[in-house]
Amino acid sequence: MSSISWEIIARINRWWINPREILEDEQVARFYQSTVKWDPNIFCVDDLVDGVYTLRGPRQVGKTTMLKLFIKKLLDKKYDPNSIIYVPCDTFEKFDQLLRSLIHIKERMGERKIVLILDEVTLVNEWQRAVKIFVDQGLLKNVTIIACGSHAVDVKKGATYLVGRRGDAKHPIDRIMLPMDFREYVEILEPKLVNGVAKLTDITAMNPLKREALIERLYSLFEKYLITGGFPRVVDEYNKNNQVSKSTTSDFINYLSRDITRLGKSESTARAMISAIIKQRCNPTSWNSIAREIGISQPTAKEYGELLSQMYLIRPIYRPNRTFTRQEERKDKKLIMRDPFLYHIGTIWGWGFPEIDIEPREIIIQNIEREQQHIVEMIVLEHIARNNITYYWKPNRELDAIVIKDREARGIEIKWREKISRNEIRETIRTYSKLPLKKEKLIIVTKKTYQEQNNTLLIPAPLFLIIKGQKLL
């Protein structure tokens, strides 16, 4: 196909004839049938300027659904239905085919203001060349382009190719959609629980009886979150069936395998890397140590680690340098899975699924029983690092995380146990006291204990995780 025909575009963009047809769209209809009504509002009407945006994130996070819901919002605000054009790019193979279609659409629409959504754009080889030429030809006037792809690495590389050709796109021009964190998960399932709770002081000022009741309610939700993580499809399936199906697990792993193969990398090496990272259990490690464990070179381990990070599967947490101004990349680093369901997927994949017949549910139950402490630590570290400059620190003993802003620090230690001894608390305080920065109250994230002690706060993980990440300092 040299370009997508106008008839096909019209058939896909059903809202041109009747705006209410958006409700019949497959993704939109599935959204309203789901128990998970999560719409993170990545784009808004104010973003409709002459410019080029990109959207990336991990597989199965719901990017296409979010874009279709954005179209519905525009229609609800009486935006011209014929000016919203959704183009599924899986109909193209080469960039010149995409380019011809973009030019054809622009010529057809004339000077009318249009929103052009290019979904699955990473399926087009060198898609960024088509967008670059389109912009260089002066065709961006009255056009907002949103380029979205399931292959996060390709979207990121494409965005770097478009430097200087983004028009008036508003910051951030490259947007990211990640799985729901625990607060977002609670906001979807029981929103009243987090009403009026955003900052640490909202919790410390709370009536003690109300706080205890809140902890119990959050804890029951957190037990489910440990299984499903923040992927809407997984949460919905678990809500309906009280389990995650084999087919859903298989879909996640197959998408993962396909992306890695498409990048010309070894699936078996990527699988071994993820297994090795999970086995580290949040302990600081190096690419060299992982390389030795799985029998590859250090440069290869680093290359694959960076790739998995760009795919939003893992996150490295580094030590700070001596001046606490940047990360020390050559030192050992903590490597965490960025969502609890990704932790389960990595474990299941490492066991040989889908080549070997494994019951994913049994592996997930085993993870929850045996590895819960490490899964919780990963969840807490990811929650902190999404919105803060975050390091781990180890003068002698290790402090799990320090958040730094304007030479001010907040220390966080994670102790997911029924009881924490006074000696453990004293040792953590002693380690934190060595930090040569202005220090805010130390936070010790616990399993169920809530206790305020001078400059230390012990707080259960589910309660800590409803604090908005950017509110820690």
N, C-alpha and C positions, 0 to 999 in steps of 0.2 A: 504494500500500500504506500503510495507516494505521499499521501496526506489524508487526513481524516475528512470524510465528506460532511457537508453541512447537514445532510439528512441524518447522519449518525449522531452528530452533535445535538441536533434538535430532539432526537429520540431520547438521548441521555439526559438532556436538560428539560425535563418534563414540565418544570415550573414556568416555562415561557408561555405555555398555553393557559395554564391555570396555576397560580401560586400555591394552591392547596395540594397540588400534586407532589410537593416535596414530602408530604406525610406518607406517600406511597413508596418513597425511596427505600431500598433494602436496608441500608444502615440506619436511617432515621426510624423506620418502623421497628427494627430490632431494638433500638435504644428505648423506645417507649414500652416495649414488651419486657424489657430487662428489669431486674430488681435493683440495678445499679445505674442511677441517673447522674452520671458524672460528666460534666462539661466544664473543662478548666478555663474556658474563655481566653484562649491563646491570642485570638484576633478580635478586634472590635471595629465599629464603624469609623472611629477616628483614624484608623490605619489606612483608610482608602485614599491614598495619595498616589502620585505618579512615582512608582517605585517597585523594587523587586525584593520580596521576602523569601526566606527559606524556612522550612519546618522539618525538623528531624527528631528522632527518638528511637527507642528500641522497638523491635517487632511486637505486634499484637497489643500495643498500648492504646490504640483507638484513634489514630491520627485522622483517618478518612472519615470516621464518624463525627469527629469534632469539626471537620471542614464542612460536612453536610449540615450540621447544626448551625454553623456560622451562616451558611446560605439561608437557612430557615429564619434566623434572626434578621438578616437583611430584608427578607421578604415581609416579615412581620412589621418592620419599620417602613414599609411601603417603598423600598428601594426598587427601581425599575427591574422587573423580572428578566427582561431581555438583555440586561446589561451584566448579568451574572452568568459566567460561562465556565462550566466544569469540563475539563478535558482529561480523560483517563489515558495516560501515556503508554499503557501496555499495548496500544494499537500501533506503535511506531517501533522501528528497529534502529534507525540511524538518525543523527541529529538533523540532517537536511530535510527529512520527512517532517519532523517536528517543526522546523523553521518554516517550511512552506505552509503548514497549517496555521501557525501563529500569524504569518503575514496575511493569509487568506481571511482569518477571523478579523484582523484589524481593518482590512479593506472593506469587509462586509459591514462592520460596525461604524466605519467612518470616524467622525469626531465625537461620537457618543462616549461618555465615561463608562469604562467597563472594569469588572473584576474578573481576572483570568486565573483560575485555579488549575494548576498542572499537577495532577495526582499521579503517584508512582513514576515520577519523572526519572528516577534512577534506573529504570528499565531501558531507557534510551541511552545508547552509547554516546558519550560526549554531549549530553543534553545542555551543558552550560555554554557550549559554542553556539547553539541555536539562540539561547537567550541573549548572549553577548552581541551577536550579529543583529538581532532584533532591536536591541537598545542602540547600538551604533548607527543603525539606519534612521534614528530619530523617531522610532515608532512607539516610544514609551509614553508619549503625551496622552493624557487621559486614560492611562492604563495602570492598574494595580496587578502585579503578578505575585502569586503565592506558589512557590515550587516546593512540593512535598514528596518525599521518597521514603520507602521502608528501609532502604540501605543507608544507614546514618553516615557511614564513612564516605560514600559517594556524594551525599548532599554537602557534607563539610568541605570536601575537596572542590566541588563545583562552586561553592560560595567563594572560596579563595580566588578562583579564576575570574570572578565577576567584580573584583575590587575596582572601585571608581565607576561602576555602572549600576548602581543601586537606586539612582534617582533620589527622590525625597523620602524614601522609606524611613519610618520612625524607629528609633532605638527601642529594643534590640532588633536589628534587621534579620538576624539568624536566630530563630526561636526554637525552643526545645520543649518537647512534651515527654514527661517522665511518668512512670507509674505513680499511682496515688501513694502519698506518704500516709502514716497512720492518722494524722489529723484529718486529711481529706477523706479517708476511709470512714471515719466516724461522722464527718459532716454529711456524708451520703446516707449512711444507715441509721444514725440517731443524732441528727443535727442539734437537738436541744441540749445535748450533753456538753457541747463546746460553745454554746452561746455565751458571750461575755468573757470567755477565757482565751487570751492570746499571749499574755506576758507572764513571766515568772511571778511577778507581784500579784497577778490575779489569783494565783494559786495560794501563795503564802498568806494573802489577806482573806481567804475564804473561811467561812464558818467550818470548824473542825468536823462536825457531824456531816455537813454537806460534802466536805472533801472526802471523807471515808466512804460515803455512799457513791460518790463519783468514781472513786478508785475501783470499787467492786464492779460497777457497770462497765467501766473501761476495760477491766481485766478480762471479762467474758468476751468482749469484742476482740481484744488483743490475741486471745488464744486462736481465734479464727484467722486473724491477719497473719499469724505465724505460718499458716498453711497456704493461704491464697495470695499473700502479698497484695500489691495494688493494681493488678491487671484486671480491668473490668470484666472481661470474658470469664476469667477464672473465678472471680468473686461471685458473679451471677450464677455460674454453674454450681458452685459450692452452696450458695443460698438455696438453690432449688433442689439439689440432689444430695447434699451433705457429703460430697466427695468431688474430686477432680478426675475427669474421665481419662482413659487411656488415649483417646483420639485427640483431646486437647493437648496432652503432654506430647504426643507424637507431632502435632502441628508445630508446637514451639521448637522442638528439636530439629525438625525438618527445615524450618525457616532458617534456623541458626546454621545448620550444615550447608544449606544452599548459599547463604551470604558469604560464608568463609571460602567455599569452593569458587564462587564467582570472583573473589579477590585473588584467586590463584594461590591460595594457601592450603595447607594440609589439614583436613578435618581431624585426623588422628592426633596431630600435634596440638591443635586447639583444644581438643577433648582432654588430652593429658595435662595441658596447662591449667584448665579449669579445675580438674581433679586435684592437682597439686596445690592450687590456691586454696581450695576448700579444706584440704588436709592441714594447712598451716594454722587454721583456727584463730585467725586474727593476730597471730604472733608475727613480729617484724621479720622480714626475710629479704633476700636479694634475688635478682634475676639469675645470678650465678648458682645459688643454692637450688633453685627450681630447675635450672638447666641440668645440673648434675643428677638430680632425682629422676628426671624423665629421659635422660640420655640425649640431650641436644646441646648446641653451643650457647654460650651466654648471649651473643648478639641475636640469635634466633629467639631465645626466650624473651628478651627485651622487645623484639619486634612483635611477637605474638601478644605479649602483655599490653603493649600500646594499642594494638588492634582491638583487643577485647575491651579496653577502656573506651576507645572511640565508638564502639558498638553499644556502649552503656550497659555492659554486662558486669564489669568490675570497676572499682575505684581504688586508686592508690592513695594512701595517707602517709605523708612524708614527715621526717623530722625537720625542724627548722634549722637554719644556719645559726652561727653564733650571735648574730645581731637580730635574730627573729624577724628578718625582712623577706625571706624567701625560703623555698623548700630545698632541702639538701638531697638532690636526686641520686647521688652516688651512694648514699647511706642506705641501710636496710629500710624497708617500707612495709606498712601494713597493706595487704591486698584484700579487699572485701567484695563480696557479691552485693550488687546494689538493690536487691529486692529479695525478700524471703522466698518467693516462688522461683526466682532465678537460682537461688541456692539449691532448691529441690531439683530443678531442671538439670543443673550442673552435676548433681550427685547421680541422678538417674542416667544421664548421658554417660557418665564415667563408668557406670556398671555395665554398659554395653547396649542399652536400649537405643533404638528399636531393633537392632540386629538380633539381640538376645531377648527372648520373651520374659519380660519382667513386669510385675504388677506395680505401677507407679505409686499407688496408694500405700503399699507396704513400705516403700522407701521413705515416703513423706512421714508416715507414722514413726518410723525408726529415727528419722532426723529430729523430729519433735521430742522424742523420748531421750535421745542420746546427745544431741548437739544443740539443744535449745539455748544454752548459755552463749554459744558462739553466734548463733543466728540473731539473738537479741543484741549482742554487741555490734554486729554488722548493721542492724536496723538503726540503732542509736547513732552510730558514726555517720551513716548515710544521711540521717535527718539533720545532723549538725552541719555536715560538709556541703549540703546543697545550697546553703545561703551564707556561709561563713568561710573565712580563711582559717583552715583547720589543720593542725599538726598533731602528732603524738610526741611525747617528750620523755626522755630517759636519761636523767643525770646519773642516777644509780638504779633506782627502781623506776618502773615505767608508769607514766600517767597516760591513760588511754587517749585523751584528747585535750588540746588547748585551742581556744578560739582567740584570735588576736585582731584588734581593731584600734588604730591610732595609739599604739604602744600600751594598750590596755588588754588584759587577758582574763579569760574565764577558763578554769580547769574543770574537766569532767572525767570522772572515773566510773566504770561500769562494773557492778558486782551483783550479778543475777543469782542471788542465793536467798534461802529462807532467812538466814541469820548472818549478820556481819559482826565480827568481833571488834571490841574497842581498839585492840592492837592494830587491826587492819585499817581502821579509820585514822588512828594516830600516824601510821606509816604513810598513808596517802596525804595527810595534811603536811607531814614533814617534807615529803617530796615536792608538793606544790609550793611550799614556803621558799624553796630554792629558786623559783622562777624569778629572774631579775627584771620584772615588769610590774606595773601597777596591777593589782589583782582584785578581781571581783570575787564574790562568795563562791567557794568550791562547791560543786555539785557532785554527789555520789548517787548514781542511778542504781536503784535496788529492784528487788522482785516485788516486795509488798510493803516494805518499811517506809514510813514518812516520819521525819524527825528534823527539827531545826536546832542547830548547835552553833551559837556564836557566828563564825564565818563559814560554816559548813551546812549544807542542806542535803539530807537524804530524801530521795523522792522516787517512788515506783516508776518503772519505765513507761507504762501506759499513760501515766499522768504527765511525765516529762515530755512525751512525744506529741501531746496536743498543744504544747507551746509552739508558736510559730517560729520557725528556724531563725529568722532574721531578728528575733526579739531577745536573743541570748546575751547581747551586749548593747 
